[in-house]
């Protein structure tokens, strides 16, 4: 498992709702993790929830939720590989 995959899945897994979100920049571009999250979505490890306006003007967040397959992928890691 690549480091960014482990990092993003772990972040989703430890959240209360099992979700991870990223904020769109003011120029409407997405950070690099957006593409990484889309790859995890296509692999079935995350499920797309949608976009949501943030609590302040101009903030848009993309949201994914970890799937059972994503949790199983994290659980399969050897203890020394877990964050």
HTML snippet that shows the backbone in 3Dmol.js (N, CA, C, O; Angstrom):
<script src="https://3Dmol.org/build/3Dmol-min.js"></script>
<div id="view" style="width:600px;height:400px;position:relative"></div>
<script>
const pdb = `
ATOM      1  N   UNK A   1       0.845  -1.167   0.000  1.00  0.00           N
ATOM      2  CA  UNK A   1       0.000   0.000   0.000  1.00  0.00           C
ATOM      3  C   UNK A   1       0.898   1.240   0.000  1.00  0.00           C
ATOM      4  O   UNK A   1       1.864   1.326   0.758  1.00  0.00           O
ATOM      5  N   UNK A   2       0.566   2.172  -0.844  1.00  0.00           N
ATOM      6  CA  UNK A   2       1.344   3.409  -0.902  1.00  0.00           C
ATOM      7  C   UNK A   2       1.040   4.277   0.314  1.00  0.00           C
ATOM      8  O   UNK A   2      -0.034   4.184   0.908  1.00  0.00           O
ATOM      9  N   UNK A   3       2.000   5.118   0.670  1.00  0.00           N
ATOM     10  CA  UNK A   3       1.864   5.945   1.872  1.00  0.00           C
ATOM     11  C   UNK A   3       0.631   6.848   1.809  1.00  0.00           C
ATOM     12  O   UNK A   3      -0.081   6.982   2.804  1.00  0.00           O
ATOM     13  N   UNK A   4       0.367   7.470   0.655  1.00  0.00           N
ATOM     14  CA  UNK A   4      -0.790   8.365   0.584  1.00  0.00           C
ATOM     15  C   UNK A   4      -2.102   7.582   0.701  1.00  0.00           C
ATOM     16  O   UNK A   4      -3.072   8.092   1.262  1.00  0.00           O
ATOM     17  N   UNK A   5      -2.145   6.356   0.180  1.00  0.00           N
ATOM     18  CA  UNK A   5      -3.348   5.538   0.304  1.00  0.00           C
ATOM     19  C   UNK A   5      -3.602   5.218   1.783  1.00  0.00           C
ATOM     20  O   UNK A   5      -4.727   5.347   2.267  1.00  0.00           O
ATOM     21  N   UNK A   6      -2.575   4.811   2.476  1.00  0.00           N
ATOM     22  CA  UNK A   6      -2.692   4.500   3.901  1.00  0.00           C
ATOM     23  C   UNK A   6      -3.112   5.751   4.690  1.00  0.00           C
ATOM     24  O   UNK A   6      -3.980   5.684   5.561  1.00  0.00           O
ATOM     25  N   UNK A   7      -2.488   6.884   4.375  1.00  0.00           N
ATOM     26  CA  UNK A   7      -2.792   8.140   5.074  1.00  0.00           C
ATOM     27  C   UNK A   7      -4.251   8.550   4.883  1.00  0.00           C
ATOM     28  O   UNK A   7      -4.929   8.901   5.849  1.00  0.00           O
ATOM     29  N   UNK A   8      -4.734   8.506   3.646  1.00  0.00           N
ATOM     30  CA  UNK A   8      -6.100   8.948   3.360  1.00  0.00           C
ATOM     31  C   UNK A   8      -7.139   7.979   3.926  1.00  0.00           C
ATOM     32  O   UNK A   8      -8.150   8.415   4.476  1.00  0.00           O
ATOM     33  N   UNK A   9      -6.902   6.679   3.798  1.00  0.00           N
ATOM     34  CA  UNK A   9      -7.842   5.703   4.353  1.00  0.00           C
ATOM     35  C   UNK A   9      -7.878   5.784   5.875  1.00  0.00           C
ATOM     36  O   UNK A   9      -8.943   5.675   6.483  1.00  0.00           O
ATOM     37  N   UNK A  10      -6.715   5.973   6.488  1.00  0.00           N
ATOM     38  CA  UNK A  10      -6.664   6.088   7.946  1.00  0.00           C
ATOM     39  C   UNK A  10      -7.416   7.319   8.415  1.00  0.00           C
ATOM     40  O   UNK A  10      -8.143   7.267   9.407  1.00  0.00           O
ATOM     41  N   UNK A  11      -7.245   8.425   7.707  1.00  0.00           N
ATOM     42  CA  UNK A  11      -7.940   9.663   8.079  1.00  0.00           C
ATOM     43  C   UNK A  11      -9.456   9.455   8.027  1.00  0.00           C
ATOM     44  O   UNK A  11     -10.178   9.915   8.911  1.00  0.00           O
ATOM     45  N   UNK A  12      -9.928   8.770   7.003  1.00  0.00           N
ATOM     46  CA  UNK A  12     -11.369   8.498   6.901  1.00  0.00           C
ATOM     47  C   UNK A  12     -11.810   7.527   7.997  1.00  0.00           C
ATOM     48  O   UNK A  12     -12.862   7.716   8.609  1.00  0.00           O
ATOM     49  N   UNK A  13     -11.015   6.500   8.243  1.00  0.00           N
ATOM     50  CA  UNK A  13     -11.399   5.465   9.202  1.00  0.00           C
ATOM     51  C   UNK A  13     -11.502   5.987  10.625  1.00  0.00           C
ATOM     52  O   UNK A  13     -12.346   5.518  11.389  1.00  0.00           O
ATOM     53  N   UNK A  14     -10.674   6.933  10.995  1.00  0.00           N
ATOM     54  CA  UNK A  14     -10.693   7.405  12.387  1.00  0.00           C
ATOM     55  C   UNK A  14     -11.707   8.517  12.632  1.00  0.00           C
ATOM     56  O   UNK A  14     -11.950   8.888  13.781  1.00  0.00           O
ATOM     57  N   UNK A  15     -12.299   9.051  11.577  1.00  0.00           N
ATOM     58  CA  UNK A  15     -13.306  10.097  11.784  1.00  0.00           C
ATOM     59  C   UNK A  15     -14.598   9.473  12.308  1.00  0.00           C
ATOM     60  O   UNK A  15     -14.859   8.290  12.089  1.00  0.00           O
ATOM     61  N   UNK A  16     -15.388  10.263  12.986  1.00  0.00           N
ATOM     62  CA  UNK A  16     -16.618   9.771  13.612  1.00  0.00           C
ATOM     63  C   UNK A  16     -17.563   9.150  12.577  1.00  0.00           C
ATOM     64  O   UNK A  16     -18.133   8.085  12.814  1.00  0.00           O
ATOM     65  N   UNK A  17     -17.724   9.805  11.451  1.00  0.00           N
ATOM     66  CA  UNK A  17     -18.648   9.320  10.416  1.00  0.00           C
ATOM     67  C   UNK A  17     -17.970   8.457   9.362  1.00  0.00           C
ATOM     68  O   UNK A  17     -18.631   7.981   8.439  1.00  0.00           O
ATOM     69  N   UNK A  18     -16.659   8.247   9.483  1.00  0.00           N
ATOM     70  CA  UNK A  18     -15.941   7.468   8.483  1.00  0.00           C
ATOM     71  C   UNK A  18     -15.750   8.228   7.182  1.00  0.00           C
ATOM     72  O   UNK A  18     -15.667   7.633   6.107  1.00  0.00           O
ATOM     73  N   UNK A  19     -15.683   9.539   7.288  1.00  0.00           N
ATOM     74  CA  UNK A  19     -15.595  10.380   6.087  1.00  0.00           C
ATOM     75  C   UNK A  19     -14.301  11.166   6.034  1.00  0.00           C
ATOM     76  O   UNK A  19     -13.661  11.433   7.050  1.00  0.00           O
ATOM     77  N   UNK A  20     -13.942  11.524   4.822  1.00  0.00           N
ATOM     78  CA  UNK A  20     -12.797  12.388   4.569  1.00  0.00           C
ATOM     79  C   UNK A  20     -13.244  13.452   3.577  1.00  0.00           C
ATOM     80  O   UNK A  20     -13.996  13.161   2.647  1.00  0.00           O
ATOM     81  N   UNK A  21     -12.786  14.675   3.773  1.00  0.00           N
ATOM     82  CA  UNK A  21     -13.155  15.750   2.850  1.00  0.00           C
ATOM     83  C   UNK A  21     -11.928  16.605   2.552  1.00  0.00           C
ATOM     84  O   UNK A  21     -10.993  16.688   3.348  1.00  0.00           O
ATOM     85  N   UNK A  22     -11.961  17.233   1.389  1.00  0.00           N
ATOM     86  CA  UNK A  22     -10.911  18.174   1.012  1.00  0.00           C
ATOM     87  C   UNK A  22     -11.569  19.435   0.480  1.00  0.00           C
ATOM     88  O   UNK A  22     -12.661  19.399  -0.087  1.00  0.00           O
ATOM     89  N   UNK A  23     -10.883  20.542   0.676  1.00  0.00           N
ATOM     90  CA  UNK A  23     -11.430  21.841   0.287  1.00  0.00           C
ATOM     91  C   UNK A  23     -10.910  22.268  -1.085  1.00  0.00           C
ATOM     92  O   UNK A  23      -9.727  22.134  -1.396  1.00  0.00           O
ATOM     93  N   UNK A  24     -11.810  22.771  -1.871  1.00  0.00           N
ATOM     94  CA  UNK A  24     -11.464  23.323  -3.180  1.00  0.00           C
ATOM     95  C   UNK A  24     -10.815  24.683  -2.960  1.00  0.00           C
ATOM     96  O   UNK A  24     -11.264  25.460  -2.117  1.00  0.00           O
ATOM     97  N   UNK A  25      -9.773  24.968  -3.707  1.00  0.00           N
ATOM     98  CA  UNK A  25      -9.084  26.250  -3.554  1.00  0.00           C
ATOM     99  C   UNK A  25      -9.924  27.375  -4.172  1.00  0.00           C
ATOM    100  O   UNK A  25     -10.826  27.108  -4.966  1.00  0.00           O
ATOM    101  N   UNK A  26      -9.635  28.618  -3.813  1.00  0.00           N
ATOM    102  CA  UNK A  26     -10.416  29.753  -4.332  1.00  0.00           C
ATOM    103  C   UNK A  26     -10.421  29.854  -5.862  1.00  0.00           C
ATOM    104  O   UNK A  26     -11.362  30.396  -6.441  1.00  0.00           O
ATOM    105  N   UNK A  27      -9.384  29.340  -6.514  1.00  0.00           N
ATOM    106  CA  UNK A  27      -9.360  29.377  -7.985  1.00  0.00           C
ATOM    107  C   UNK A  27     -10.088  28.177  -8.601  1.00  0.00           C
ATOM    108  O   UNK A  27      -9.980  27.922  -9.801  1.00  0.00           O
ATOM    109  N   UNK A  28     -10.833  27.441  -7.758  1.00  0.00           N
ATOM    110  CA  UNK A  28     -11.673  26.299  -8.142  1.00  0.00           C
ATOM    111  C   UNK A  28     -10.872  25.058  -8.516  1.00  0.00           C
ATOM    112  O   UNK A  28     -11.429  24.112  -9.074  1.00  0.00           O
ATOM    113  N   UNK A  29      -9.588  25.044  -8.222  1.00  0.00           N
ATOM    114  CA  UNK A  29      -8.766  23.850  -8.443  1.00  0.00           C
ATOM    115  C   UNK A  29      -8.847  22.969  -7.189  1.00  0.00           C
ATOM    116  O   UNK A  29      -9.099  23.449  -6.084  1.00  0.00           O
ATOM    117  N   UNK A  30      -8.630  21.689  -7.394  1.00  0.00           N
ATOM    118  CA  UNK A  30      -8.620  20.757  -6.271  1.00  0.00           C
ATOM    119  C   UNK A  30      -7.180  20.425  -5.903  1.00  0.00           C
ATOM    120  O   UNK A  30      -6.315  20.379  -6.778  1.00  0.00           O
ATOM    121  N   UNK A  31      -6.911  20.192  -4.621  1.00  0.00           N
ATOM    122  CA  UNK A  31      -5.560  19.780  -4.228  1.00  0.00           C
ATOM    123  C   UNK A  31      -5.229  18.397  -4.802  1.00  0.00           C
ATOM    124  O   UNK A  31      -6.112  17.683  -5.278  1.00  0.00           O
ATOM    125  N   UNK A  32      -3.968  18.042  -4.749  1.00  0.00           N
ATOM    126  CA  UNK A  32      -3.492  16.779  -5.317  1.00  0.00           C
ATOM    127  C   UNK A  32      -4.222  15.561  -4.735  1.00  0.00           C
ATOM    128  O   UNK A  32      -4.433  14.569  -5.433  1.00  0.00           O
ATOM    129  N   UNK A  33      -4.602  15.642  -3.462  1.00  0.00           N
ATOM    130  CA  UNK A  33      -5.293  14.506  -2.845  1.00  0.00           C
ATOM    131  C   UNK A  33      -6.639  14.202  -3.495  1.00  0.00           C
ATOM    132  O   UNK A  33      -7.145  13.089  -3.353  1.00  0.00           O
ATOM    133  N   UNK A  34      -7.224  15.152  -4.198  1.00  0.00           N
ATOM    134  CA  UNK A  34      -8.507  14.903  -4.871  1.00  0.00           C
ATOM    135  C   UNK A  34      -8.353  13.754  -5.866  1.00  0.00           C
ATOM    136  O   UNK A  34      -9.184  12.847  -5.894  1.00  0.00           O
ATOM    137  N   UNK A  35      -7.314  13.785  -6.669  1.00  0.00           N
ATOM    138  CA  UNK A  35      -7.081  12.711  -7.640  1.00  0.00           C
ATOM    139  C   UNK A  35      -6.807  11.391  -6.927  1.00  0.00           C
ATOM    140  O   UNK A  35      -7.261  10.338  -7.376  1.00  0.00           O
ATOM    141  N   UNK A  36      -6.076  11.438  -5.828  1.00  0.00           N
ATOM    142  CA  UNK A  36      -5.782  10.221  -5.066  1.00  0.00           C
ATOM    143  C   UNK A  36      -7.058   9.632  -4.468  1.00  0.00           C
ATOM    144  O   UNK A  36      -7.242   8.414  -4.452  1.00  0.00           O
ATOM    145  N   UNK A  37      -7.932  10.500  -3.980  1.00  0.00           N
ATOM    146  CA  UNK A  37      -9.196  10.027  -3.432  1.00  0.00           C
ATOM    147  C   UNK A  37     -10.080   9.427  -4.517  1.00  0.00           C
ATOM    148  O   UNK A  37     -10.791   8.455  -4.265  1.00  0.00           O
ATOM    149  N   UNK A  38     -10.046   9.981  -5.696  1.00  0.00           N
ATOM    150  CA  UNK A  38     -10.816   9.420  -6.826  1.00  0.00           C
ATOM    151  C   UNK A  38     -10.320   8.030  -7.195  1.00  0.00           C
ATOM    152  O   UNK A  38     -11.115   7.153  -7.535  1.00  0.00           O
ATOM    153  N   UNK A  39      -8.998   7.826  -7.127  1.00  0.00           N
ATOM    154  CA  UNK A  39      -8.434   6.497  -7.400  1.00  0.00           C
ATOM    155  C   UNK A  39      -8.933   5.501  -6.349  1.00  0.00           C
ATOM    156  O   UNK A  39      -9.316   4.381  -6.687  1.00  0.00           O
ATOM    157  N   UNK A  40      -8.927   5.908  -5.083  1.00  0.00           N
ATOM    158  CA  UNK A  40      -9.431   5.038  -4.021  1.00  0.00           C
ATOM    159  C   UNK A  40     -10.926   4.758  -4.197  1.00  0.00           C
ATOM    160  O   UNK A  40     -11.404   3.673  -3.865  1.00  0.00           O
ATOM    161  N   UNK A  41     -11.643   5.725  -4.713  1.00  0.00           N
ATOM    162  CA  UNK A  41     -13.068   5.527  -5.008  1.00  0.00           C
ATOM    163  C   UNK A  41     -13.248   4.476  -6.098  1.00  0.00           C
ATOM    164  O   UNK A  41     -14.062   3.563  -5.956  1.00  0.00           O
ATOM    165  N   UNK A  42     -12.490   4.603  -7.182  1.00  0.00           N
ATOM    166  CA  UNK A  42     -12.588   3.634  -8.280  1.00  0.00           C
ATOM    167  C   UNK A  42     -12.183   2.231  -7.835  1.00  0.00           C
ATOM    168  O   UNK A  42     -12.679   1.243  -8.378  1.00  0.00           O
ATOM    169  N   UNK A  43     -11.290   2.133  -6.852  1.00  0.00           N
ATOM    170  CA  UNK A  43     -10.853   0.839  -6.336  1.00  0.00           C
ATOM    171  C   UNK A  43     -11.856   0.252  -5.340  1.00  0.00           C
ATOM    172  O   UNK A  43     -11.691  -0.881  -4.889  1.00  0.00           O
ATOM    173  N   UNK A  44     -12.891   1.017  -4.997  1.00  0.00           N
ATOM    174  CA  UNK A  44     -13.917   0.538  -4.083  1.00  0.00           C
ATOM    175  C   UNK A  44     -13.586   0.734  -2.612  1.00  0.00           C
ATOM    176  O   UNK A  44     -14.295   0.222  -1.745  1.00  0.00           O
ATOM    177  N   UNK A  45     -12.529   1.462  -2.324  1.00  0.00           N
ATOM    178  CA  UNK A  45     -12.126   1.670  -0.935  1.00  0.00           C
ATOM    179  C   UNK A  45     -12.811   2.875  -0.297  1.00  0.00           C
ATOM    180  O   UNK A  45     -12.905   2.972   0.926  1.00  0.00           O
ATOM    181  N   UNK A  46     -13.284   3.788  -1.134  1.00  0.00           N
ATOM    182  CA  UNK A  46     -14.056   4.943  -0.688  1.00  0.00           C
ATOM    183  C   UNK A  46     -15.309   5.050  -1.539  1.00  0.00           C
ATOM    184  O   UNK A  46     -15.340   4.582  -2.677  1.00  0.00           O
ATOM    185  N   UNK A  47     -16.337   5.667  -0.983  1.00  0.00           N
ATOM    186  CA  UNK A  47     -17.565   5.930  -1.727  1.00  0.00           C
ATOM    187  C   UNK A  47     -17.791   7.432  -1.770  1.00  0.00           C
ATOM    188  O   UNK A  47     -17.696   8.112  -0.748  1.00  0.00           O
ATOM    189  N   UNK A  48     -18.087   7.938  -2.942  1.00  0.00           N
ATOM    190  CA  UNK A  48     -18.340   9.363  -3.139  1.00  0.00           C
ATOM    191  C   UNK A  48     -19.624   9.740  -2.412  1.00  0.00           C
ATOM    192  O   UNK A  48     -20.648   9.075  -2.570  1.00  0.00           O
ATOM    193  N   UNK A  49     -19.572  10.802  -1.617  1.00  0.00           N
ATOM    194  CA  UNK A  49     -20.749  11.315  -0.922  1.00  0.00           C
ATOM    195  C   UNK A  49     -21.287  12.531  -1.660  1.00  0.00           C
ATOM    196  O   UNK A  49     -22.497  12.663  -1.847  1.00  0.00           O
ATOM    197  N   UNK A  50     -20.391  13.422  -2.081  1.00  0.00           N
ATOM    198  CA  UNK A  50     -20.815  14.603  -2.826  1.00  0.00           C
ATOM    199  C   UNK A  50     -19.997  15.818  -2.434  1.00  0.00           C
ATOM    200  O   UNK A  50     -18.974  15.706  -1.758  1.00  0.00           O
ATOM    201  N   UNK A  51     -20.463  16.981  -2.867  1.00  0.00           N
ATOM    202  CA  UNK A  51     -19.807  18.231  -2.483  1.00  0.00           C
ATOM    203  C   UNK A  51     -20.739  18.975  -1.534  1.00  0.00           C
ATOM    204  O   UNK A  51     -21.957  18.792  -1.546  1.00  0.00           O
ATOM    205  N   UNK A  52     -20.126  19.815  -0.719  1.00  0.00           N
ATOM    206  CA  UNK A  52     -20.891  20.559   0.268  1.00  0.00           C
ATOM    207  C   UNK A  52     -20.243  21.916   0.454  1.00  0.00           C
ATOM    208  O   UNK A  52     -19.018  22.038   0.482  1.00  0.00           O
ATOM    209  N   UNK A  53     -21.076  22.931   0.579  1.00  0.00           N
ATOM    210  CA  UNK A  53     -20.565  24.266   0.871  1.00  0.00           C
ATOM    211  C   UNK A  53     -20.095  24.296   2.317  1.00  0.00           C
ATOM    212  O   UNK A  53     -20.731  23.733   3.208  1.00  0.00           O
ATOM    213  N   UNK A  54     -18.979  24.959   2.527  1.00  0.00           N
ATOM    214  CA  UNK A  54     -18.436  25.074   3.871  1.00  0.00           C
ATOM    215  C   UNK A  54     -19.157  26.136   4.673  1.00  0.00           C
ATOM    216  O   UNK A  54     -20.081  26.780   4.176  1.00  0.00           O
ATOM    217  N   UNK A  55     -18.738  26.319   5.908  1.00  0.00           N
ATOM    218  CA  UNK A  55     -19.404  27.276   6.775  1.00  0.00           C
ATOM    219  C   UNK A  55     -19.106  28.735   6.437  1.00  0.00           C
ATOM    220  O   UNK A  55     -19.677  29.640   7.045  1.00  0.00           O
ATOM    221  N   UNK A  56     -18.233  28.965   5.492  1.00  0.00           N
ATOM    222  CA  UNK A  56     -17.897  30.335   5.118  1.00  0.00           C
ATOM    223  C   UNK A  56     -18.075  30.500   3.615  1.00  0.00           C
ATOM    224  O   UNK A  56     -18.086  29.513   2.879  1.00  0.00           O
ATOM    225  N   UNK A  57     -18.210  31.708   3.166  1.00  0.00           N
ATOM    226  CA  UNK A  57     -18.461  31.996   1.748  1.00  0.00           C
ATOM    227  C   UNK A  57     -17.284  31.520   0.906  1.00  0.00           C
ATOM    228  O   UNK A  57     -16.124  31.766   1.238  1.00  0.00           O
ATOM    229  N   UNK A  58     -17.598  30.838  -0.183  1.00  0.00           N
ATOM    230  CA  UNK A  58     -16.586  30.422  -1.133  1.00  0.00           C
ATOM    231  C   UNK A  58     -15.912  29.105  -0.839  1.00  0.00           C
ATOM    232  O   UNK A  58     -15.030  28.693  -1.592  1.00  0.00           O
ATOM    233  N   UNK A  59     -16.287  28.441   0.208  1.00  0.00           N
ATOM    234  CA  UNK A  59     -15.662  27.173   0.539  1.00  0.00           C
ATOM    235  C   UNK A  59     -16.496  25.999   0.069  1.00  0.00           C
ATOM    236  O   UNK A  59     -17.656  25.864   0.459  1.00  0.00           O
ATOM    237  N   UNK A  60     -15.919  25.151  -0.763  1.00  0.00           N
ATOM    238  CA  UNK A  60     -16.589  23.942  -1.229  1.00  0.00           C
ATOM    239  C   UNK A  60     -15.718  22.754  -0.870  1.00  0.00           C
ATOM    240  O   UNK A  60     -14.504  22.776  -1.070  1.00  0.00           O
ATOM    241  N   UNK A  61     -16.348  21.713  -0.336  1.00  0.00           N
ATOM    242  CA  UNK A  61     -15.635  20.517   0.079  1.00  0.00           C
ATOM    243  C   UNK A  61     -16.141  19.313  -0.694  1.00  0.00           C
ATOM    244  O   UNK A  61     -17.346  19.170  -0.904  1.00  0.00           O
ATOM    245  N   UNK A  62     -15.230  18.446  -1.118  1.00  0.00           N
ATOM    246  CA  UNK A  62     -15.573  17.160  -1.709  1.00  0.00           C
ATOM    247  C   UNK A  62     -15.476  16.133  -0.584  1.00  0.00           C
ATOM    248  O   UNK A  62     -14.531  16.155   0.205  1.00  0.00           O
ATOM    249  N   UNK A  63     -16.463  15.231  -0.514  1.00  0.00           N
ATOM    250  CA  UNK A  63     -16.552  14.304   0.616  1.00  0.00           C
ATOM    251  C   UNK A  63     -16.665  12.862   0.121  1.00  0.00           C
ATOM    252  O   UNK A  63     -17.411  12.560  -0.811  1.00  0.00           O
ATOM    253  N   UNK A  64     -15.904  11.981   0.775  1.00  0.00           N
ATOM    254  CA  UNK A  64     -15.958  10.545   0.534  1.00  0.00           C
ATOM    255  C   UNK A  64     -16.149   9.835   1.863  1.00  0.00           C
ATOM    256  O   UNK A  64     -15.835  10.379   2.922  1.00  0.00           O
ATOM    257  N   UNK A  65     -16.667   8.614   1.796  1.00  0.00           N
ATOM    258  CA  UNK A  65     -16.820   7.791   2.995  1.00  0.00           C
ATOM    259  C   UNK A  65     -16.102   6.471   2.760  1.00  0.00           C
ATOM    260  O   UNK A  65     -16.167   5.902   1.670  1.00  0.00           O
ATOM    261  N   UNK A  66     -15.415   5.986   3.796  1.00  0.00           N
ATOM    262  CA  UNK A  66     -14.691   4.732   3.674  1.00  0.00           C
ATOM    263  C   UNK A  66     -15.689   3.580   3.563  1.00  0.00           C
ATOM    264  O   UNK A  66     -16.739   3.594   4.205  1.00  0.00           O
ATOM    265  N   UNK A  67     -15.356   2.596   2.754  1.00  0.00           N
ATOM    266  CA  UNK A  67     -16.200   1.415   2.565  1.00  0.00           C
ATOM    267  C   UNK A  67     -15.663   0.266   3.414  1.00  0.00           C
ATOM    268  O   UNK A  67     -14.588   0.364   4.005  1.00  0.00           O
ATOM    269  N   UNK A  68     -16.419  -0.810   3.465  1.00  0.00           N
ATOM    270  CA  UNK A  68     -15.945  -2.008   4.172  1.00  0.00           C
ATOM    271  C   UNK A  68     -14.662  -2.535   3.527  1.00  0.00           C
ATOM    272  O   UNK A  68     -13.769  -3.026   4.218  1.00  0.00           O
ATOM    273  N   UNK A  69     -14.579  -2.430   2.211  1.00  0.00           N
ATOM    274  CA  UNK A  69     -13.362  -2.858   1.509  1.00  0.00           C
ATOM    275  C   UNK A  69     -12.168  -1.992   1.924  1.00  0.00           C
ATOM    276  O   UNK A  69     -11.057  -2.501   2.073  1.00  0.00           O
ATOM    277  N   UNK A  70     -12.390  -0.705   2.108  1.00  0.00           N
ATOM    278  CA  UNK A  70     -11.323   0.182   2.553  1.00  0.00           C
ATOM    279  C   UNK A  70     -10.876  -0.140   3.968  1.00  0.00           C
ATOM    280  O   UNK A  70      -9.681  -0.124   4.262  1.00  0.00           O
ATOM    281  N   UNK A  71     -11.835  -0.433   4.851  1.00  0.00           N
ATOM    282  CA  UNK A  71     -11.486  -0.818   6.227  1.00  0.00           C
ATOM    283  C   UNK A  71     -10.723  -2.140   6.242  1.00  0.00           C
ATOM    284  O   UNK A  71      -9.768  -2.302   7.002  1.00  0.00           O
ATOM    285  N   UNK A  72     -11.146  -3.077   5.407  1.00  0.00           N
ATOM    286  CA  UNK A  72     -10.458  -4.373   5.336  1.00  0.00           C
ATOM    287  C   UNK A  72      -9.026  -4.193   4.843  1.00  0.00           C
ATOM    288  O   UNK A  72      -8.112  -4.876   5.304  1.00  0.00           O
ATOM    289  N   UNK A  73      -8.840  -3.277   3.912  1.00  0.00           N
ATOM    290  CA  UNK A  73      -7.493  -2.993   3.395  1.00  0.00           C
ATOM    291  C   UNK A  73      -6.595  -2.484   4.520  1.00  0.00           C
ATOM    292  O   UNK A  73      -5.437  -2.891   4.613  1.00  0.00           O
ATOM    293  N   UNK A  74      -7.104  -1.609   5.366  1.00  0.00           N
ATOM    294  CA  UNK A  74      -6.329  -1.110   6.507  1.00  0.00           C
ATOM    295  C   UNK A  74      -6.080  -2.217   7.525  1.00  0.00           C
ATOM    296  O   UNK A  74      -4.976  -2.329   8.059  1.00  0.00           O
ATOM    297  N   UNK A  75      -7.094  -3.034   7.796  1.00  0.00           N
ATOM    298  CA  UNK A  75      -6.955  -4.111   8.776  1.00  0.00           C
ATOM    299  C   UNK A  75      -5.941  -5.160   8.338  1.00  0.00           C
ATOM    300  O   UNK A  75      -5.348  -5.844   9.172  1.00  0.00           O
ATOM    301  N   UNK A  76      -5.741  -5.284   7.026  1.00  0.00           N
ATOM    302  CA  UNK A  76      -4.809  -6.281   6.505  1.00  0.00           C
ATOM    303  C   UNK A  76      -3.354  -5.877   6.671  1.00  0.00           C
ATOM    304  O   UNK A  76      -2.456  -6.697   6.477  1.00  0.00           O
ATOM    305  N   UNK A  77      -3.112  -4.621   7.029  1.00  0.00           N
ATOM    306  CA  UNK A  77      -1.733  -4.164   7.206  1.00  0.00           C
ATOM    307  C   UNK A  77      -1.082  -4.836   8.409  1.00  0.00           C
ATOM    308  O   UNK A  77      -1.731  -5.084   9.425  1.00  0.00           O
ATOM    309  N   UNK A  78       0.163  -5.117   8.284  1.00  0.00           N
ATOM    310  CA  UNK A  78       0.915  -5.621   9.436  1.00  0.00           C
ATOM    311  C   UNK A  78       0.976  -4.516  10.481  1.00  0.00           C
ATOM    312  O   UNK A  78       0.995  -3.339  10.119  1.00  0.00           O
ATOM    313  N   UNK A  79       1.007  -4.860  11.771  1.00  0.00           N
ATOM    314  CA  UNK A  79       1.018  -3.828  12.829  1.00  0.00           C
ATOM    315  C   UNK A  79       2.089  -2.764  12.646  1.00  0.00           C
ATOM    316  O   UNK A  79       1.846  -1.597  12.954  1.00  0.00           O
ATOM    317  N   UNK A  80       3.258  -3.129  12.157  1.00  0.00           N
ATOM    318  CA  UNK A  80       4.328  -2.139  11.979  1.00  0.00           C
ATOM    319  C   UNK A  80       4.056  -1.182  10.833  1.00  0.00           C
ATOM    320  O   UNK A  80       4.698  -0.136  10.741  1.00  0.00           O
ATOM    321  N   UNK A  81       3.119  -1.516   9.957  1.00  0.00           N
ATOM    322  CA  UNK A  81       2.769  -0.628   8.844  1.00  0.00           C
ATOM    323  C   UNK A  81       1.637   0.332   9.203  1.00  0.00           C
ATOM    324  O   UNK A  81       1.395   1.303   8.486  1.00  0.00           O
ATOM    325  N   UNK A  82       0.952   0.067  10.294  1.00  0.00           N
ATOM    326  CA  UNK A  82      -0.173   0.907  10.679  1.00  0.00           C
ATOM    327  C   UNK A  82       0.319   2.218  11.248  1.00  0.00           C
ATOM    328  O   UNK A  82       1.330   2.264  11.948  1.00  0.00           O
ATOM    329  N   UNK A  83      -0.404   3.286  10.946  1.00  0.00           N
ATOM    330  CA  UNK A  83      -0.010   4.589  11.478  1.00  0.00           C
ATOM    331  C   UNK A  83      -0.240   4.699  12.972  1.00  0.00           C
ATOM    332  O   UNK A  83       0.044   5.740  13.565  1.00  0.00           O
TER     333      UNK A  83
END
`;
const viewer = $3Dmol.createViewer("view");
viewer.addModel(pdb, "pdb");
viewer.setStyle({}, {cartoon: {color: "spectrum"}});
viewer.zoomTo();
viewer.render();
</script>
